[in-house]
Amino acid sequence: MALKILRASQAQQATGLPRSSFYSQVTKGLLPPSVQLGPRSVGWVESEINAVNAARILGKTDEEIKSLVMRLVKDRVHLAEGAANV
């Protein structure tokens, strides 16, 4: 399975949020935090952004979305390991 990393502008576009709202939602735990790509670059896991978008479409509450985000971040290790073992 290939993991796709989105840069900030792509992740913002995928959510439909302007920059300040995007980062505010990350801070509040309503969007997953970024992953470090290098010393001065970060990105977002596309599947995590898609999962949050799907939860929003389904009308999940902010508390449900926070729980989803925490689970997604916790599962990053397993997701990456699965992709690396292909």
Stockholm file with secondary structure:
# STOCKHOLM 1.0

chainA/1-86         MALKILRASQAQQATGLPRSSFYSQVTKGLLPPSVQLGPRSVGWVESEINAVNAARILGKTDEEIKSLVMRLVKDRVHLAEGAANV
#=GR chainA/1-86 SS CCCCEECHHHHHHHHTCCHHHHHHHHHHTSSCCCEEEETTEEEEEHHHHHHHHHHHHTTCCHHHHHHHHHHHHHTHHHHHHHHHTC
#=GC SS_cons        CCCCEECHHHHHHHHTCCHHHHHHHHHHTSSCCCEEEETTEEEEEHHHHHHHHHHHHTTCCHHHHHHHHHHHHHTHHHHHHHHHTC
//
